[in-house]
Amino acid sequence: MQDFVLLLLLLLSMALLVVVGRGLLRRAPPIDEMRARLAAAKWALVRDFSTALRKDVVVTDRATAHRLLVRGGAGGAFCNRPPTSAASSVLSRQRHHNIGSAPYGPLWRAIRRNLVSEVFHPSRLRLHAPARRAALRGLVADLREQCASSESNGGVALAAESMHAALFSLSAAMCFGDNVDAARVRAMADAMEDLIRSLVGLSIFAALPALTELIYRKKWNKLVSLRRQQEELYLPLINVVRDRRPSGEGQTYVDTLLDLLVADDSCSASGGSNAPKQRLTDGELVGLCSEFLGAGTEPATAALQWVMANLVKHPDVQEAVRREIDAVVGEDAEEVGEEELGRLEYLHAVLMEALRLHPTVPSLSRQVIPEDHVVLDGRRATAGTTVQFPLERLARDKTAWADPDEFRPERFLAGGEGDGVSLVAAAGSAGEIRMMPFGAGRRMCPGMGVAMLHLGYFVVNLVREFQWTEAGGNMAVDLEAHVRFLNVMKRPLRARLVPRRKTE
């Protein structure tokens, strides 16, 4: 069916090319310019369709996944990603990139290294503790208000929406600073949601950029409009950071980006380390901020929902987490602080089990480039082949886990089959890959550390603050997944909450 649709699009594109050509003739531009336009359009179509018609290869064997993702191909790093539907890449026709979409090379290394060594470095993460506390307090207050206003409905709370708002506000504070007013934060969150909705189901934007403006004109214009809205929302905040800081100081993500010098991949390929470097443009800054806000909010919200949904479904596990909290944190403590998280072993087991069963990214994708020597089933994969690694399937391997489809956190405690399993092993440090919810190898998620910190911090405090039980009817917890860009709950989390601690 996919090949038939693509063939139909190819015929349509050829017809459109004829129309464009006739239009050019009617306007009678210079002959050399007309030939150049037609040639560019023709080769863009050929390139786009040849990319779209390539078949994916799916790897479900853990040993093969480890060999390819961690050790790479024999002749190359096997670190390239296929064209993505990230807004920055789509709208620039794969010329402007963020960390997730950039081809493996100097640009990708520079922007990723900046993120890991600056805002995500443990020393910098500690500086954002006040923002985390503020986001948690806002979330708890919102859930308490819902409980009080819905007593006639049994205290049912719209947990998913509240979690998303809290995590987006936290990401915004880490990106721009904690002085962004609440109305602008809500506007940015709404714009991000609209942008994600516009891209869902339109991966053809990435595969066939030369046709997108013609075939999906209205949707394309909507995407362009949303991008302009992002610029209108983000650029004033970026300029505020520019104006208030001396060079080299500041703790927000924007602070680090303003000082960053990057080399263009096309120049650095021939010029080596001496290739000229330049500062990021405003458009690139907006794209990287958009990625930071989206990647810091959407996967974390999905993961937080999966954890709390499983705790609702397994009240015995929820109570075990609560007992561990009470043994470590005093009753009068305002919150479970970040310094206590490392002492909560059962909580860690719960997080690991939820991530094993419900990795928020459904699969990893790598694209073979000519320098790679990727061998699959005894044959070398041709350049351009996309290799998919389905994360949930790999993490439910019956050879690695007993009863792999069951939610059983005890498997990650001492003596269980998950004892000693480390997410860091997926980075290639040691051991085998038995689960990789944050990816593996050089292109594994750079935010793994901050994601685990935020997930543990919010889960432990939400369990301490409320008794979570299942609502009835169409608000009951449904653990069925709905796969889009992320692996999210098909039905957003709703739960009946009972506050456990008195407020002053």
C-alpha positions as CSV (number, residue, x, y, z in Angstrom):
1,M,0.0,0.0,0.0
2,Q,2.8,2.4,0.9
3,D,4.6,1.8,-2.5
4,F,1.3,2.4,-4.3
5,V,0.8,5.7,-2.6
6,L,4.3,6.7,-3.3
7,L,4.0,5.8,-6.9
8,L,0.8,7.9,-7.1
9,L,2.7,10.8,-5.6
10,L,5.5,10.3,-8.0
11,L,3.1,10.6,-11.0
12,L,1.5,13.6,-9.4
13,S,4.9,15.2,-8.8
14,M,5.8,14.7,-12.4
15,A,2.6,16.4,-13.5
16,L,3.3,19.3,-11.1
17,L,6.8,19.6,-12.5
18,V,5.3,20.0,-16.0
19,V,3.0,22.7,-14.7
20,V,5.9,24.4,-13.0
21,G,7.9,24.2,-16.2
22,R,5.1,25.7,-18.2
23,G,4.7,28.5,-15.7
24,L,8.3,29.3,-16.0
25,L,8.1,29.4,-19.7
26,R,5.1,31.8,-19.5
27,R,7.0,34.1,-17.3
28,A,10.0,33.8,-19.6
29,P,12.9,34.0,-17.1
30,P,16.4,33.7,-18.5
31,I,17.0,30.3,-20.1
32,D,19.9,29.4,-17.8
33,E,17.8,30.2,-14.7
34,M,14.9,28.2,-16.0
35,R,17.1,25.2,-16.6
36,A,18.7,25.5,-13.2
37,R,15.3,25.5,-11.5
38,L,14.0,22.5,-13.5
39,A,17.2,20.6,-12.8
40,A,17.1,21.3,-9.1
41,A,13.4,20.3,-8.9
42,K,14.0,17.1,-10.9
43,W,16.9,16.0,-8.7
44,A,15.2,16.9,-5.5
45,L,12.3,14.7,-6.5
46,V,14.6,11.8,-7.5
47,R,16.4,12.1,-4.2
48,D,13.3,12.4,-2.1
49,F,11.5,9.4,-3.7
50,S,14.6,7.2,-3.7
51,T,14.9,7.9,0.1
52,A,11.2,7.3,0.7
53,L,11.1,4.0,-1.2
54,R,14.0,2.4,0.7
55,K,12.9,-0.4,3.0
56,D,13.6,-0.4,6.7
57,V,15.5,-3.1,8.4
58,V,14.3,-4.1,11.9
59,V,16.7,-5.5,14.5
60,T,15.1,-7.4,17.3
61,D,18.2,-9.3,18.5
62,R,19.8,-7.8,21.6
63,A,23.3,-8.9,20.7
64,T,23.1,-7.4,17.2
65,A,21.6,-4.2,18.7
66,H,24.6,-4.0,21.1
67,R,27.1,-4.6,18.3
68,L,25.7,-2.0,16.0
69,L,24.7,0.7,18.4
70,V,27.6,0.6,20.8
71,R,30.4,-0.7,18.7
72,G,29.3,0.8,15.4
73,G,30.0,-0.4,11.9
74,A,33.4,-1.8,11.1
75,G,34.3,1.2,8.9
76,G,32.3,4.0,10.6
77,A,30.5,5.1,13.7
78,F,27.0,4.1,12.5
79,C,25.7,7.3,14.2
80,N,23.7,8.9,11.4
81,R,19.9,9.4,11.7
82,P,17.5,9.4,8.8
83,P,15.8,12.7,7.9
84,T,13.4,13.5,10.8
85,S,10.2,15.5,11.1
86,A,11.7,18.0,13.6
87,A,10.3,21.4,12.7
88,S,13.7,23.1,12.2
89,S,14.9,20.4,9.8
90,V,11.6,20.2,7.9
91,L,11.1,23.9,7.4
92,S,14.8,24.3,6.3
93,R,14.7,21.2,4.1
94,Q,17.2,19.4,6.3
95,R,19.7,22.3,6.4
96,H,19.2,23.5,9.9
97,H,19.3,21.0,12.7
98,N,19.0,20.4,16.4
99,I,20.7,17.7,18.4
100,G,18.2,15.0,17.6
101,S,18.2,15.6,13.8
102,A,21.7,16.7,13.0
103,P,23.9,14.3,10.9
104,Y,26.8,12.8,12.8
105,G,29.6,15.4,12.5
106,P,31.2,18.5,13.9
107,L,27.9,20.4,14.3
108,W,26.2,17.6,16.2
109,R,29.3,17.1,18.4
110,A,29.4,20.8,19.3
111,I,25.8,21.3,20.2
112,R,25.5,18.0,22.1
113,R,28.8,18.5,24.0
114,N,27.5,22.0,25.0
115,L,24.3,20.5,26.5
116,V,26.0,17.7,28.4
117,S,28.9,19.7,29.7
118,E,26.9,22.8,30.6
119,V,23.2,22.8,31.6
120,F,23.0,19.0,32.1
121,H,26.3,18.7,34.1
122,P,25.6,17.6,37.7
123,S,27.1,20.9,39.0
124,R,24.7,22.9,36.9
125,L,21.7,20.7,37.6
126,R,22.0,21.6,41.3
127,L,21.6,25.2,40.4
128,H,18.1,24.5,39.1
129,A,16.9,22.8,42.3
130,P,14.7,25.9,43.1
131,A,13.0,25.6,39.8
132,R,12.3,22.0,40.4
133,R,10.8,22.8,43.8
134,A,8.7,25.5,42.3
135,A,7.4,23.1,39.6
136,L,6.6,20.5,42.2
137,R,4.8,22.9,44.5
138,G,2.7,24.2,41.6
139,L,1.8,20.6,40.6
140,V,0.9,19.6,44.2
141,A,-1.2,22.7,44.7
142,D,-3.0,22.1,41.3
143,L,-3.8,18.5,42.2
144,R,-5.0,19.5,45.7
145,E,-7.3,22.1,44.2
146,Q,-8.7,19.6,41.8
147,C,-9.4,17.2,44.7
148,A,-11.2,19.9,46.6
149,S,-13.3,21.1,43.7
150,S,-14.3,17.6,42.6
151,E,-15.3,16.1,45.9
152,S,-18.7,15.3,44.4
153,N,-16.8,13.3,41.8
154,G,-14.7,11.4,44.3
155,G,-11.6,13.6,44.0
156,V,-10.7,12.6,40.4
157,A,-7.9,14.7,39.0
158,L,-6.8,15.3,35.4
159,A,-3.3,14.2,36.3
160,A,-1.8,14.2,32.8
161,E,-2.5,17.8,32.0
162,S,-1.2,18.9,35.4
163,M,2.0,16.9,35.0
164,H,2.6,18.4,31.6
165,A,2.2,21.9,32.8
166,A,4.6,21.4,35.7
167,L,7.3,19.8,33.6
168,F,7.0,22.4,30.8
169,S,7.4,25.2,33.3
170,L,10.5,23.5,34.7
171,S,12.0,23.2,31.2
172,A,11.2,26.8,30.5
173,A,13.0,27.9,33.6
174,M,16.0,25.9,32.7
175,C,16.0,27.2,29.2
176,F,15.3,31.0,29.7
177,G,15.4,31.5,33.5
178,D,12.9,31.6,36.2
179,N,11.6,35.1,35.5
180,V,9.3,34.1,32.5
181,D,5.8,35.1,33.3
182,A,3.2,32.3,33.6
183,A,1.1,33.6,30.7
184,R,4.0,33.4,28.3
185,V,4.9,29.9,29.6
186,R,1.3,28.8,28.9
187,A,1.4,30.3,25.4
188,M,4.7,28.5,24.7
189,A,3.2,25.2,25.9
190,D,0.1,25.7,23.7
191,A,2.3,26.5,20.7
192,M,4.4,23.4,21.3
193,E,1.3,21.2,21.5
194,D,0.0,22.7,18.3
195,L,3.3,22.1,16.6
196,I,3.5,18.5,17.6
197,R,-0.1,17.9,16.4
198,S,0.8,19.4,13.1
199,L,3.7,17.0,12.6
200,V,1.9,13.8,13.8
201,G,1.2,11.6,10.8
202,L,3.1,13.8,8.4
203,S,6.5,12.1,8.4
204,I,6.3,12.6,4.6
205,F,7.4,16.2,5.4
206,A,10.8,14.7,6.2
207,A,10.9,12.1,3.5
208,L,9.6,14.2,0.6
209,P,10.4,17.9,1.3
210,A,10.3,18.9,-2.3
211,L,6.6,18.0,-2.6
212,T,5.4,19.1,0.8
213,E,4.6,22.7,-0.1
214,L,2.5,21.7,-3.1
215,I,0.7,18.6,-1.8
216,Y,0.1,19.7,1.8
217,R,-0.1,23.4,1.2
218,K,-2.5,24.2,4.0
219,K,-0.7,22.0,6.5
220,W,2.6,23.4,5.4
221,N,1.4,27.0,5.9
222,K,0.1,26.0,9.3
223,L,3.5,24.7,10.2
224,V,5.2,27.8,9.0
225,S,2.8,29.9,11.0
226,L,3.5,27.9,14.2
227,R,7.2,28.3,13.6
228,R,6.8,32.1,13.4
229,Q,4.7,32.0,16.6
230,Q,7.6,30.2,18.3
231,E,10.0,32.9,17.1
232,E,7.7,35.6,18.4
233,L,7.5,33.9,21.8
234,Y,11.2,32.8,22.2
235,L,13.2,35.6,20.6
236,P,12.2,38.3,23.2
237,L,13.3,35.9,26.0
238,I,16.5,35.1,24.2
239,N,17.2,38.9,23.9
240,V,16.5,39.4,27.6
241,V,19.2,36.9,28.3
242,R,21.5,38.6,25.9
243,D,21.0,42.0,27.5
244,R,21.3,40.9,31.1
245,R,24.4,38.8,31.0
246,P,28.1,39.6,30.7
247,S,29.8,37.2,28.3
248,G,30.6,33.7,29.7
249,E,28.2,33.9,32.6
250,G,24.7,32.5,33.3
251,Q,23.2,29.2,34.0
252,T,20.3,28.8,31.6
253,Y,20.5,26.9,28.3
254,V,20.2,30.1,26.3
255,D,23.3,31.4,28.1
256,T,25.3,28.5,26.9
257,L,24.1,28.8,23.4
258,L,24.9,32.5,23.0
259,D,28.6,31.8,23.5
260,L,28.7,28.6,21.4
261,L,30.8,28.6,18.2
262,V,30.0,25.9,15.7
263,A,31.4,24.9,12.3
264,D,29.3,24.2,9.3
265,D,29.4,20.5,8.5
266,S,30.0,21.1,4.8
267,C,32.9,23.4,5.5
268,S,34.5,21.3,8.3
269,A,34.4,18.2,6.2
270,S,37.1,19.7,3.9
271,G,38.7,22.1,6.3
272,G,39.2,19.9,9.3
273,S,39.7,21.5,12.7
274,N,40.7,24.8,11.0
275,A,37.2,25.2,9.5
276,P,35.7,28.7,10.3
277,K,33.3,28.8,13.2
278,Q,30.5,31.1,13.9
279,R,27.8,31.9,16.4
280,L,24.3,30.4,16.1
281,T,21.7,32.4,14.2
282,D,18.4,33.5,15.8
283,G,16.7,30.8,13.8
284,E,19.0,28.1,15.0
285,L,18.6,29.4,18.6
286,V,14.8,29.1,18.3
287,G,15.2,25.6,17.0
288,L,17.4,24.4,19.8
289,C,15.2,26.0,22.4
290,S,12.2,24.3,20.9
291,E,14.0,21.0,21.0
292,F,15.0,21.6,24.7
293,L,11.4,22.4,25.7
294,G,9.9,19.6,23.8
295,A,12.4,16.9,24.8
296,G,12.4,18.1,28.4
297,T,8.7,18.0,28.7
298,E,7.0,15.4,26.4
299,P,9.0,12.2,27.2
300,A,9.2,13.1,30.9
301,T,5.4,13.6,31.0
302,A,4.8,10.3,29.2
303,A,7.2,8.5,31.6
304,L,5.7,10.0,34.7
305,Q,2.2,9.0,33.6
306,W,3.4,5.4,32.9
307,V,5.0,5.1,36.4
308,M,2.0,6.6,38.2
309,A,-0.5,4.5,36.1
310,N,1.3,1.3,37.1
311,L,1.3,2.4,40.8
312,V,-2.5,3.0,40.5
313,K,-2.9,-0.5,39.1
314,H,-0.6,-2.1,41.7
315,P,-1.5,-0.5,45.1
316,D,0.8,-2.9,46.9
317,V,3.8,-1.5,45.0
318,Q,2.6,2.0,45.7
319,E,2.4,1.2,49.4
320,A,5.9,-0.4,49.3
321,V,7.3,2.9,47.8
322,R,5.5,4.9,50.5
323,R,7.0,2.7,53.3
324,E,10.5,3.2,51.9
325,I,9.9,7.0,51.8
326,D,8.7,7.1,55.4
327,A,11.8,5.1,56.5
328,V,14.1,7.7,54.9
329,V,12.3,11.0,55.2
330,G,10.9,12.5,58.3
331,E,7.1,13.2,58.5
332,D,7.7,16.9,59.0
333,A,10.0,17.3,56.0
334,E,8.7,19.7,53.4
335,E,9.6,17.4,50.5
336,V,11.7,14.4,49.6
337,G,14.8,16.1,48.5
338,E,17.1,15.2,45.6
339,E,19.8,14.0,48.1
340,E,17.5,11.3,49.4
341,L,16.7,9.8,46.0
342,G,19.9,7.7,45.9
343,R,18.8,5.9,49.1
344,L,15.4,4.8,47.8
345,E,16.3,1.5,46.2
346,Y,12.8,0.2,45.7
347,L,11.8,3.5,44.1
348,H,14.6,3.1,41.6
349,A,13.4,-0.5,40.9
350,V,9.9,0.9,40.1
351,L,11.3,3.5,37.7
352,M,13.5,0.9,35.9
353,E,10.6,-1.5,35.5
354,A,8.3,1.2,34.2
355,L,10.9,2.3,31.7
356,R,11.6,-1.3,30.6
357,L,7.9,-1.9,29.9
358,H,7.1,1.5,28.5
359,P,10.1,3.2,26.9
360,T,8.8,6.6,25.9
361,V,10.5,6.5,22.5
362,P,9.1,3.5,20.5
363,S,12.2,2.8,18.5
364,L,15.6,4.1,17.5
365,S,16.5,4.8,13.9
366,R,20.0,4.8,12.3
367,Q,20.8,5.4,8.6
368,V,23.7,3.7,7.0
369,I,26.2,6.0,5.3
370,P,28.9,5.0,2.9
371,E,31.6,5.1,5.6
372,D,29.7,2.5,7.7
373,H,30.3,-1.2,7.3
374,V,27.0,-2.6,8.7
375,V,26.6,-6.3,8.3
376,L,23.1,-7.8,8.8
377,D,22.3,-11.5,8.1
378,G,25.7,-11.9,6.5
379,R,25.2,-9.0,4.0
380,R,26.5,-5.5,4.1
381,A,23.7,-3.0,4.3
382,T,23.7,-0.5,1.5
383,A,24.2,3.2,2.1
384,G,20.8,4.9,2.8
385,T,19.3,1.9,4.5
386,T,17.4,2.8,7.7
387,V,17.8,0.4,10.6
388,Q,15.1,0.3,13.3
389,F,15.6,-0.9,16.8
390,P,12.1,-1.4,18.6
391,L,12.9,-0.6,22.2
392,E,9.9,-2.2,23.9
393,R,10.4,-5.5,22.0
394,L,14.1,-5.6,22.8
395,A,13.3,-4.9,26.5
396,R,10.7,-7.7,26.7
397,D,13.1,-10.5,25.5
398,K,12.1,-13.7,27.2
399,T,15.7,-14.9,27.2
400,A,16.6,-11.9,29.4
401,W,13.5,-11.5,31.7
402,A,11.2,-13.9,33.4
403,D,7.5,-13.1,32.7
404,P,8.7,-10.1,30.7
405,D,5.2,-8.6,30.2
406,E,4.5,-8.3,33.9
407,F,5.1,-5.2,36.1
408,R,7.4,-6.6,38.8
409,P,9.9,-4.1,40.2
410,E,11.4,-6.7,42.5
411,R,13.3,-8.1,39.5
412,F,15.7,-5.0,39.9
413,L,16.4,-5.7,43.5
414,A,19.2,-7.9,44.9
415,G,18.9,-11.4,43.6
416,G,16.5,-10.5,40.7
417,E,17.3,-11.0,37.1
418,G,17.6,-7.2,36.8
419,D,20.0,-6.8,39.6
420,G,23.0,-4.9,38.3
421,V,21.4,-3.8,35.0
422,S,22.6,-0.3,34.3
423,L,21.3,2.2,31.8
424,V,24.9,3.4,31.4
425,A,25.8,0.0,29.8
426,A,23.9,1.2,26.8
427,A,26.5,3.9,26.4
428,G,29.1,1.2,25.9
429,S,30.8,1.4,29.2
430,A,30.2,-2.3,30.2
431,G,27.8,-5.2,30.1
432,E,25.2,-6.1,27.6
433,I,22.1,-4.3,26.6
434,R,19.0,-5.6,28.3
435,M,17.0,-2.4,28.0
436,M,17.7,0.9,26.5
437,P,14.9,3.4,27.1
438,F,17.2,6.3,26.4
439,G,18.9,4.7,23.4
440,A,22.4,3.4,23.1
441,G,25.8,4.3,21.8
442,R,27.1,7.7,20.9
443,R,23.6,9.0,20.1
444,M,21.9,7.9,23.2
445,C,19.8,10.6,24.9
446,P,22.0,13.2,26.4
447,G,19.3,14.0,29.0
448,M,19.3,10.5,30.6
449,G,20.7,11.8,33.9
450,V,18.3,14.8,34.2
451,A,15.4,12.6,33.1
452,M,16.0,10.1,35.8
453,L,16.4,12.9,38.4
454,H,13.2,14.6,37.4
455,L,11.2,11.3,37.2
456,G,12.4,10.1,40.6
457,Y,11.9,13.5,42.2
458,F,8.3,13.9,41.0
459,V,7.2,10.3,41.5
460,V,8.5,10.1,45.1
461,N,6.8,13.4,46.1
462,L,3.5,12.6,44.4
463,V,3.4,9.3,46.2
464,R,4.2,11.0,49.5
465,E,1.6,13.7,49.0
466,F,-1.4,11.6,47.7
467,Q,-3.0,8.2,47.8
468,W,-3.5,7.3,44.2
469,T,-6.4,5.0,43.3
470,E,-8.2,4.2,40.1
471,A,-11.2,6.1,38.9
472,G,-14.1,4.3,37.2
473,G,-15.7,4.3,33.8
474,N,-14.0,6.1,31.0
475,M,-11.5,7.5,33.5
476,A,-10.1,4.2,34.5
477,V,-6.4,3.6,33.9
478,D,-5.8,2.0,30.5
479,L,-2.2,0.7,30.1
480,E,-2.6,0.4,26.3
481,A,-0.1,2.5,24.4
482,H,-0.7,5.0,21.6
483,V,2.4,5.3,19.5
484,R,3.1,8.6,17.8
485,F,6.4,10.3,18.1
486,L,6.4,8.9,21.6
487,N,5.0,5.9,23.3
488,V,2.2,7.6,25.3
489,M,-0.8,6.3,27.1
490,K,-3.8,5.9,24.8
491,R,-6.0,7.4,27.5
492,P,-4.4,10.3,29.5
493,L,-3.9,9.5,33.2
494,R,-6.9,10.2,35.4
495,A,-6.8,9.1,39.1
496,R,-8.7,9.5,42.3
497,L,-6.4,11.3,44.8
498,V,-6.7,11.6,48.5
499,P,-4.2,14.1,50.1
500,R,-2.1,12.5,52.8
501,R,-0.6,15.6,54.4
502,K,-2.2,18.6,55.9
503,T,-1.5,22.0,54.5
504,E,-0.9,25.0,56.7
